[in-house]
Amino acid sequence: MDFLQALSVWALPVLFAITLHEAAHGYAALRFGDDTALRAGRISLNPLRHVDPIGTVILPGMLLLLSNGAIMFGFAKPVPVDFSRLNNPKRDMVWVALAGPGANLFMALVAAVGLHLSGLIGGDTASEWVTRNLQNAIVINALLAVFNMIPIPPLDGGRVAVGILPTRAAIALSRVEPVGIFIVLGVLFLLPQVGLDPFGAIIWPGAESLIRFVALVTGHRMADLV
């Protein structure tokens, strides 16, 4: 698959995945008392409001080029949330954090249901294109859900951990947030240089388990979804 072909079947799944993920955080925060995301215009299904030049454009494009269209991954601008304005900051932080991966799981389920209908589209080329988009939507949403649940802030899993840990441990973990994303990216991109593959050992197996769950719930075989 060349670059343009890969882009045509990955671009929409990635945009929808990151857009709804971020919008879900903002909507959950609003429900629990913080309207920061609403005032910033980030509770929106408009992808342009969530695009990060590096994470949404440059990184996915480089991955597609370097992998000859085999790998696609990206992220959006984080939705602003003022946790101090939540009704119960420590408890509600957990629900706000879980909203993003929860939205990804929901989108994976919707895409899997859509696969049952993709064969009804007229024309082999159109049907195949829609099928590939839906399959890629399932994969990218599963990957985003699992990746974001890594328990290191500012990832969602880190925020969940801060919300459920005892106060002293939560404060200690929250101090990692300014450098947390650099730690995660360093682990993912540097450890493979010394023979360790956290993506292959942790993230992809976790995503596969989530995809198996989606297949079970929607009446597919695993092979239908990837």
ABEGO torsion letter per residue (X at the ends): XBAAAAAAAAAAAAAAAAAAAAAAAAAAAAAAGBAAAAAAGABBABAAAABBAAAAAAAAAAAAAAAGGABBBBBBBBBBBBAAABABAAAAAAAAAAAAAAAAAAAAAAAAAAAAAAAABBEAAAAAAAAAAAAAAAAAAAAAAAAAABBBOABAAAAAAAAABBAAAAAAAAAAAAAAAAAAAAAAAAAAAAGBBAAAAAAAAAAAAAAAAAAAAAGBBAAAAX
